[in-house]
Amino acid sequence: MSSLQVSKVLNNNVIIAEHPQHGEVVVIGKGIGFNRKTGQAIPLAEVEKMFILTKPEEQEQYKQLLPQVDEKLIEAVNEILLHADQSSSGALNEHVHIALTDHIAFAIKRMQQGIHIHNPFLYETKEMYPEEFRMAEFAVRLIHQKLGVDLGEEEAGFIALHIHGALTNQHISEVRKHSELISDLVHIVETEMDFRVPRDSLDYSRLITHLRFALERIRRGETVEETDTLDALMQREYPDTYLLGQKLTGVMEERLGRPVYPAEVGYLTIHLQRLVHKKQGRVD
């Protein structure tokens, strides 16, 4: 059998079907349920324009969510995720259909009630995940077009985290904790140095990039090459900056629950010293 067999039409954009390999599945696609009849076959070749939920727990959660949301939103989220899928090299984790639909539905409800939630790590998200943020901007535009609600840039930041989580198979809570940690680290740097790094500057981009890759190395448990000479030099030449680097890696270690290689302090000190020079008005 090279086709899906329609078991039940849930609405114009969602059906339950029998899949030749996965058995009962939930199929999401623009107009997939329109004029469909039970027992009708849908060629698998059309699947590239659909998403299929194969895991029973995901299917059940999605079925429970459907009656609570506007069908226009179901269609919009499908288009958003299809756009994300086509714009990236990785596959989307199927849980994102539930998580993102639920998140956007709640965001729209909050917006309609005049409740605004500030995104404290919007700038960090834009710097860390530029591709996902562009996908999220597409999402915000589409929702405005289809549902008449402008969720705005801050909400695009939250949507970008959902998309990043789906592409990297991380739960949204883990992605959010990662972004919060970077936001907190930036705050520590700026407080200790008494210097606000301009958010549209190369210095800020460098700082975010360095912290992001450091956290990724720590999370994956990657070994960092030990440079005793460099470490000793940094500690001797820039003692205050080196202490700040130690403070930051201490926070990383505590929050991530993983050991941080001492070499990270030396590399971080080099980067932080650039900011010291910037504060002092030196060009580097």
BAVEXMI-759471 format. One record per residue (C-alpha): residue number from 1; residue in one letter; x, y, z. Coordinates in steps of 0.001 Angstrom, whole numbers. Example, Ala and Ser with C-alpha at 12.3 -4.5 7.8 and 13.67 -1.06 7.14 Angstrom:
<recs>
<rec pos="1" code="A" x="12300" y="-4500" z="7800"/>
<rec pos="2" code="S" x="13670" y="-1060" z="7140"/>
</recs>
This chain:
<recs>
<rec pos="1" code="M" x="0" y="0" z="0"/>
<rec pos="2" code="S" x="1550" y="3295" z="-1083"/>
<rec pos="3" code="S" x="-1194" y="5492" z="295"/>
<rec pos="4" code="L" x="-2836" y="6667" z="3492"/>
<rec pos="5" code="Q" x="-6352" y="5396" z="4189"/>
<rec pos="6" code="V" x="-8707" y="7986" z="5718"/>
<rec pos="7" code="S" x="-10202" y="6708" z="8990"/>
<rec pos="8" code="K" x="-11823" y="9909" z="10257"/>
<rec pos="9" code="V" x="-11935" y="13573" z="9286"/>
<rec pos="10" code="L" x="-11408" y="15813" z="12332"/>
<rec pos="11" code="N" x="-11642" y="19107" z="10425"/>
<rec pos="12" code="N" x="-10571" y="20624" z="7114"/>
<rec pos="13" code="N" x="-6905" y="20474" z="8084"/>
<rec pos="14" code="V" x="-6604" y="17323" z="10194"/>
<rec pos="15" code="I" x="-7538" y="13675" z="9622"/>
<rec pos="16" code="I" x="-6917" y="10329" z="11253"/>
<rec pos="17" code="A" x="-5601" y="7779" z="8765"/>
<rec pos="18" code="E" x="-4011" y="4357" z="8431"/>
<rec pos="19" code="H" x="-356" y="4519" z="7398"/>
<rec pos="20" code="P" x="1303" y="1515" z="5658"/>
<rec pos="21" code="Q" x="4222" y="1537" z="8150"/>
<rec pos="22" code="H" x="2993" y="3366" z="11245"/>
<rec pos="23" code="G" x="-623" y="2185" z="11579"/>
<rec pos="24" code="E" x="-3031" y="4849" z="12872"/>
<rec pos="25" code="V" x="-1621" y="8351" z="12481"/>
<rec pos="26" code="V" x="-2794" y="11945" z="12717"/>
<rec pos="27" code="V" x="-2206" y="13802" z="9461"/>
<rec pos="28" code="I" x="-2026" y="17615" z="9406"/>
<rec pos="29" code="G" x="-2104" y="19515" z="6127"/>
<rec pos="30" code="K" x="-3798" y="22486" z="4523"/>
<rec pos="31" code="G" x="-7227" y="21346" z="3320"/>
<rec pos="32" code="I" x="-6329" y="17670" z="3887"/>
<rec pos="33" code="G" x="-9790" y="16938" z="5330"/>
<rec pos="34" code="F" x="-11834" y="18980" z="2873"/>
<rec pos="35" code="N" x="-14338" y="16723" z="1067"/>
<rec pos="36" code="R" x="-12482" y="13588" z="2253"/>
<rec pos="37" code="K" x="-14486" y="10428" z="2925"/>
<rec pos="38" code="T" x="-13761" y="7516" z="5266"/>
<rec pos="39" code="G" x="-11860" y="4814" z="3383"/>
<rec pos="40" code="Q" x="-10537" y="7217" z="761"/>
<rec pos="41" code="A" x="-6874" y="6761" z="-220"/>
<rec pos="42" code="I" x="-4356" y="9616" z="-192"/>
<rec pos="43" code="P" x="-1107" y="8975" z="-2129"/>
<rec pos="44" code="L" x="1989" y="9074" z="61"/>
<rec pos="45" code="A" x="3562" y="11295" z="-2586"/>
<rec pos="46" code="E" x="1378" y="14105" z="-1213"/>
<rec pos="47" code="V" x="2846" y="13674" z="2267"/>
<rec pos="48" code="E" x="5574" y="16231" z="1568"/>
<rec pos="49" code="K" x="2849" y="18867" z="1975"/>
<rec pos="50" code="M" x="1638" y="17333" z="5248"/>
<rec pos="51" code="F" x="2898" y="16439" z="8682"/>
<rec pos="52" code="I" x="2228" y="13050" z="10241"/>
<rec pos="53" code="L" x="2125" y="12428" z="13996"/>
<rec pos="54" code="T" x="3207" y="8817" z="14451"/>
<rec pos="55" code="K" x="3679" y="8634" z="18236"/>
<rec pos="56" code="P" x="491" y="7627" z="20114"/>
<rec pos="57" code="E" x="1092" y="10093" z="22959"/>
<rec pos="58" code="E" x="1572" y="12984" z="20524"/>
<rec pos="59" code="Q" x="-1552" y="11974" z="18618"/>
<rec pos="60" code="E" x="-3654" y="11888" z="21780"/>
<rec pos="61" code="Q" x="-2403" y="15268" z="23010"/>
<rec pos="62" code="Y" x="-3077" y="16825" z="19612"/>
<rec pos="63" code="K" x="-6608" y="15382" z="19477"/>
<rec pos="64" code="Q" x="-7323" y="16890" z="22902"/>
<rec pos="65" code="L" x="-5955" y="20264" z="21808"/>
<rec pos="66" code="L" x="-7908" y="20526" z="18539"/>
<rec pos="67" code="P" x="-11358" y="21427" z="19953"/>
<rec pos="68" code="Q" x="-9814" y="24256" z="21974"/>
<rec pos="69" code="V" x="-8270" y="26203" z="19081"/>
<rec pos="70" code="D" x="-9485" y="28096" z="16019"/>
<rec pos="71" code="E" x="-9189" y="26030" z="12834"/>
<rec pos="72" code="K" x="-7559" y="29026" z="11151"/>
<rec pos="73" code="L" x="-4769" y="28699" z="13700"/>
<rec pos="74" code="I" x="-4331" y="24995" z="12869"/>
<rec pos="75" code="E" x="-3896" y="25955" z="9223"/>
<rec pos="76" code="A" x="-1520" y="28806" z="10088"/>
<rec pos="77" code="V" x="697" y="26653" z="12326"/>
<rec pos="78" code="N" x="856" y="24008" z="9604"/>
<rec pos="79" code="E" x="2070" y="26638" z="7123"/>
<rec pos="80" code="I" x="4560" y="28000" z="9671"/>
<rec pos="81" code="L" x="6059" y="24564" z="10307"/>
<rec pos="82" code="L" x="6045" y="23640" z="6624"/>
<rec pos="83" code="H" x="7986" y="26857" z="5967"/>
<rec pos="84" code="A" x="10417" y="26008" z="8813"/>
<rec pos="85" code="D" x="10832" y="22460" z="7526"/>
<rec pos="86" code="Q" x="11598" y="23651" z="4004"/>
<rec pos="87" code="S" x="13929" y="26415" z="5239"/>
<rec pos="88" code="S" x="16152" y="24155" z="7329"/>
<rec pos="89" code="S" x="18303" y="21096" z="6767"/>
<rec pos="90" code="G" x="17053" y="19252" z="9851"/>
<rec pos="91" code="A" x="13762" y="17489" z="10537"/>
<rec pos="92" code="L" x="11236" y="18911" z="12985"/>
<rec pos="93" code="N" x="10389" y="16986" z="16143"/>
<rec pos="94" code="E" x="6682" y="16182" z="15845"/>
<rec pos="95" code="H" x="5909" y="17457" z="19368"/>
<rec pos="96" code="V" x="6279" y="21002" z="18046"/>
<rec pos="97" code="H" x="2786" y="20743" z="16504"/>
<rec pos="98" code="I" x="1282" y="20485" z="19963"/>
<rec pos="99" code="A" x="3649" y="22839" z="21775"/>
<rec pos="100" code="L" x="3593" y="25626" z="19169"/>
<rec pos="101" code="T" x="-167" y="25438" z="18532"/>
<rec pos="102" code="D" x="-850" y="25588" z="22266"/>
<rec pos="103" code="H" x="1659" y="28405" z="22780"/>
<rec pos="104" code="I" x="344" y="30605" z="19965"/>
<rec pos="105" code="A" x="-3299" y="30009" z="20946"/>
<rec pos="106" code="F" x="-2498" y="31174" z="24483"/>
<rec pos="107" code="A" x="-457" y="34136" z="23178"/>
<rec pos="108" code="I" x="-3401" y="35257" z="21026"/>
<rec pos="109" code="K" x="-5751" y="34944" z="24005"/>
<rec pos="110" code="R" x="-3402" y="37006" z="26161"/>
<rec pos="111" code="M" x="-3088" y="39632" z="23440"/>
<rec pos="112" code="Q" x="-6870" y="39907" z="23124"/>
<rec pos="113" code="Q" x="-7140" y="40346" z="26888"/>
<rec pos="114" code="G" x="-4506" y="43079" z="26855"/>
<rec pos="115" code="I" x="-1982" y="40999" z="28823"/>
<rec pos="116" code="H" x="1611" y="41560" z="27709"/>
<rec pos="117" code="I" x="4477" y="39273" z="28688"/>
<rec pos="118" code="H" x="7937" y="40788" z="28336"/>
<rec pos="119" code="N" x="10585" y="38625" z="26641"/>
<rec pos="120" code="P" x="13706" y="39179" z="28766"/>
<rec pos="121" code="F" x="16060" y="37406" z="26358"/>
<rec pos="122" code="L" x="14815" y="38638" z="22986"/>
<rec pos="123" code="Y" x="18179" y="40084" z="21929"/>
<rec pos="124" code="E" x="20019" y="36913" z="22954"/>
<rec pos="125" code="T" x="17579" y="34771" z="20969"/>
<rec pos="126" code="K" x="18012" y="36920" z="17852"/>
<rec pos="127" code="E" x="21783" y="36616" z="18121"/>
<rec pos="128" code="M" x="21922" y="32898" z="18962"/>
<rec pos="129" code="Y" x="19281" y="31629" z="16559"/>
<rec pos="130" code="P" x="19029" y="34056" z="13596"/>
<rec pos="131" code="E" x="17578" y="31472" z="11175"/>
<rec pos="132" code="E" x="14916" y="30365" z="13648"/>
<rec pos="133" code="F" x="14106" y="33997" z="14410"/>
<rec pos="134" code="R" x="13525" y="34711" z="10717"/>
<rec pos="135" code="M" x="11163" y="31723" z="10628"/>
<rec pos="136" code="A" x="9404" y="33129" z="13699"/>
<rec pos="137" code="E" x="9037" y="36526" z="12019"/>
<rec pos="138" code="F" x="7356" y="34721" z="9125"/>
<rec pos="139" code="A" x="5057" y="33087" z="11698"/>
<rec pos="140" code="V" x="4086" y="36430" z="13237"/>
<rec pos="141" code="R" x="3346" y="37915" z="9796"/>
<rec pos="142" code="L" x="1236" y="34903" z="8799"/>
<rec pos="143" code="I" x="-780" y="34955" z="12030"/>
<rec pos="144" code="H" x="-1429" y="38664" z="11546"/>
<rec pos="145" code="Q" x="-2563" y="37987" z="7991"/>
<rec pos="146" code="K" x="-4778" y="34983" z="8785"/>
<rec pos="147" code="L" x="-6106" y="35797" z="12247"/>
<rec pos="148" code="G" x="-5779" y="39577" z="12412"/>
<rec pos="149" code="V" x="-3610" y="39495" z="15552"/>
<rec pos="150" code="D" x="-153" y="41100" z="15624"/>
<rec pos="151" code="L" x="1869" y="39162" z="18201"/>
<rec pos="152" code="G" x="4901" y="41416" z="17760"/>
<rec pos="153" code="E" x="8657" y="40940" z="17909"/>
<rec pos="154" code="E" x="8868" y="39785" z="21531"/>
<rec pos="155" code="E" x="6515" y="36897" z="20831"/>
<rec pos="156" code="A" x="8571" y="36072" z="17727"/>
<rec pos="157" code="G" x="11426" y="35454" z="20145"/>
<rec pos="158" code="F" x="9412" y="32833" z="22028"/>
<rec pos="159" code="I" x="8291" y="31179" z="18777"/>
<rec pos="160" code="A" x="11931" y="31038" z="17614"/>
<rec pos="161" code="L" x="12800" y="29027" z="20736"/>
<rec pos="162" code="H" x="10048" y="26514" z="19929"/>
<rec pos="163" code="I" x="11354" y="26138" z="16388"/>
<rec pos="164" code="H" x="14947" y="25759" z="17585"/>
<rec pos="165" code="G" x="13859" y="23118" z="20082"/>
<rec pos="166" code="A" x="12031" y="21210" z="17342"/>
<rec pos="167" code="L" x="15059" y="21292" z="15045"/>
<rec pos="168" code="T" x="17523" y="20186" z="17730"/>
<rec pos="169" code="N" x="15247" y="17720" z="19564"/>
<rec pos="170" code="Q" x="15446" y="19747" z="22753"/>
<rec pos="171" code="H" x="12406" y="20369" z="24912"/>
<rec pos="172" code="I" x="11318" y="24022" z="24896"/>
<rec pos="173" code="S" x="12034" y="24245" z="28634"/>
<rec pos="174" code="E" x="15680" y="23317" z="27971"/>
<rec pos="175" code="V" x="15973" y="25825" z="25133"/>
<rec pos="176" code="R" x="14433" y="28541" z="27280"/>
<rec pos="177" code="K" x="16731" y="27777" z="30219"/>
<rec pos="178" code="H" x="19681" y="28017" z="27834"/>
<rec pos="179" code="S" x="18560" y="31462" z="26619"/>
<rec pos="180" code="E" x="17815" y="32651" z="30152"/>
<rec pos="181" code="L" x="21270" y="31583" z="31261"/>
<rec pos="182" code="I" x="22945" y="33559" z="28484"/>
<rec pos="183" code="S" x="20781" y="36579" z="29327"/>
<rec pos="184" code="D" x="21827" y="36278" z="32983"/>
<rec pos="185" code="L" x="25506" y="35933" z="32041"/>
<rec pos="186" code="V" x="25323" y="39088" z="29917"/>
<rec pos="187" code="H" x="23695" y="40883" z="32849"/>
<rec pos="188" code="I" x="26538" y="39776" z="35160"/>
<rec pos="189" code="V" x="29144" y="41027" z="32661"/>
<rec pos="190" code="E" x="27456" y="44413" z="32288"/>
<rec pos="191" code="T" x="26921" y="44806" z="36045"/>
<rec pos="192" code="E" x="30476" y="43848" z="36981"/>
<rec pos="193" code="M" x="31968" y="46032" z="34254"/>
<rec pos="194" code="D" x="29462" y="48864" z="34726"/>
<rec pos="195" code="F" x="29138" y="48986" z="30946"/>
<rec pos="196" code="R" x="26109" y="48284" z="28778"/>
<rec pos="197" code="V" x="27082" y="46601" z="25533"/>
<rec pos="198" code="P" x="25079" y="48094" z="22615"/>
<rec pos="199" code="R" x="22696" y="45404" z="21400"/>
<rec pos="200" code="D" x="23265" y="46177" z="17716"/>
<rec pos="201" code="S" x="27060" y="46111" z="18013"/>
<rec pos="202" code="L" x="29638" y="43591" z="16861"/>
<rec pos="203" code="D" x="30858" y="43429" z="20467"/>
<rec pos="204" code="Y" x="27481" y="42165" z="21634"/>
<rec pos="205" code="S" x="27320" y="39631" z="18809"/>
<rec pos="206" code="R" x="30818" y="38389" z="19710"/>
<rec pos="207" code="L" x="29879" y="38059" z="23402"/>
<rec pos="208" code="I" x="26691" y="36133" z="22702"/>
<rec pos="209" code="T" x="28427" y="33854" z="20203"/>
<rec pos="210" code="H" x="31244" y="33060" z="22619"/>
<rec pos="211" code="L" x="28867" y="32314" z="25505"/>
<rec pos="212" code="R" x="26635" y="30226" z="23259"/>
<rec pos="213" code="F" x="29464" y="28016" z="22032"/>
<rec pos="214" code="A" x="30890" y="27714" z="25540"/>
<rec pos="215" code="L" x="27529" y="26489" z="26838"/>
<rec pos="216" code="E" x="27178" y="24073" z="23935"/>
<rec pos="217" code="R" x="30639" y="22637" z="24658"/>
<rec pos="218" code="I" x="29775" y="22229" z="28325"/>
<rec pos="219" code="R" x="26379" y="20696" z="27575"/>
<rec pos="220" code="R" x="27948" y="18143" z="25221"/>
<rec pos="221" code="G" x="30830" y="17453" z="27611"/>
<rec pos="222" code="E" x="33442" y="18388" z="25010"/>
<rec pos="223" code="T" x="37067" y="18594" z="26094"/>
<rec pos="224" code="V" x="38646" y="22024" z="25806"/>
<rec pos="225" code="E" x="42366" y="22125" z="25058"/>
<rec pos="226" code="E" x="44250" y="23146" z="28193"/>
<rec pos="227" code="T" x="46512" y="26149" z="27711"/>
<rec pos="228" code="D" x="48380" y="26607" z="30993"/>
<rec pos="229" code="T" x="50609" y="29318" z="29555"/>
<rec pos="230" code="L" x="47682" y="31342" z="28234"/>
<rec pos="231" code="D" x="45725" y="30814" z="31448"/>
<rec pos="232" code="A" x="48634" y="32034" z="33605"/>
<rec pos="233" code="L" x="49177" y="35023" z="31307"/>
<rec pos="234" code="M" x="45509" y="36055" z="31460"/>
<rec pos="235" code="Q" x="45458" y="35703" z="35244"/>
<rec pos="236" code="R" x="48622" y="37817" z="35609"/>
<rec pos="237" code="E" x="47879" y="40506" z="33017"/>
<rec pos="238" code="Y" x="44131" y="40917" z="33565"/>
<rec pos="239" code="P" x="43353" y="39791" z="37147"/>
<rec pos="240" code="D" x="39979" y="41582" z="37424"/>
<rec pos="241" code="T" x="38767" y="40318" z="34052"/>
<rec pos="242" code="Y" x="40030" y="36829" z="34870"/>
<rec pos="243" code="L" x="38036" y="36845" z="38120"/>
<rec pos="244" code="L" x="34936" y="37838" z="36148"/>
<rec pos="245" code="G" x="35597" y="34928" z="33777"/>
<rec pos="246" code="Q" x="35796" y="32597" z="36786"/>
<rec pos="247" code="K" x="32524" y="33974" z="38114"/>
<rec pos="248" code="L" x="30779" y="33366" z="34775"/>
<rec pos="249" code="T" x="32068" y="29801" z="34432"/>
<rec pos="250" code="G" x="31022" y="29156" z="38036"/>
<rec pos="251" code="V" x="27462" y="30222" z="37166"/>
<rec pos="252" code="M" x="27545" y="28006" z="34050"/>
<rec pos="253" code="E" x="28726" y="25031" z="36080"/>
<rec pos="254" code="E" x="26057" y="25517" z="38737"/>
<rec pos="255" code="R" x="23162" y="26107" z="36335"/>
<rec pos="256" code="L" x="24092" y="23360" z="33861"/>
<rec pos="257" code="G" x="25072" y="20843" z="36510"/>
<rec pos="258" code="R" x="28159" y="19945" z="34491"/>
<rec pos="259" code="P" x="31892" y="20553" z="35033"/>
<rec pos="260" code="V" x="33526" y="23431" z="33179"/>
<rec pos="261" code="Y" x="37096" y="22951" z="31961"/>
<rec pos="262" code="P" x="39466" y="25593" z="33455"/>
<rec pos="263" code="A" x="40644" y="26547" z="29948"/>
<rec pos="264" code="E" x="37238" y="28146" z="29349"/>
<rec pos="265" code="V" x="38195" y="30904" z="31823"/>
<rec pos="266" code="G" x="41273" y="31872" z="29820"/>
<rec pos="267" code="Y" x="39393" y="32017" z="26508"/>
<rec pos="268" code="L" x="36556" y="33955" z="28139"/>
<rec pos="269" code="T" x="39023" y="36433" z="29653"/>
<rec pos="270" code="I" x="40388" y="37247" z="26195"/>
<rec pos="271" code="H" x="36892" y="38037" z="24994"/>
<rec pos="272" code="L" x="35938" y="40030" z="28081"/>
<rec pos="273" code="Q" x="39119" y="42091" z="27809"/>
<rec pos="274" code="R" x="37893" y="43284" z="24415"/>
<rec pos="275" code="L" x="34897" y="44773" z="26185"/>
<rec pos="276" code="V" x="37187" y="46419" z="28740"/>
<rec pos="277" code="H" x="39065" y="48044" z="25848"/>
<rec pos="278" code="K" x="35779" y="49146" z="24298"/>
<rec pos="279" code="K" x="34673" y="50708" z="27584"/>
<rec pos="280" code="Q" x="37997" y="52539" z="27818"/>
<rec pos="281" code="G" x="37490" y="53870" z="24302"/>
<rec pos="282" code="R" x="40173" y="51757" z="22699"/>
<rec pos="283" code="V" x="39564" y="50248" z="19266"/>
<rec pos="284" code="D" x="40342" y="46544" z="18724"/>
</recs>
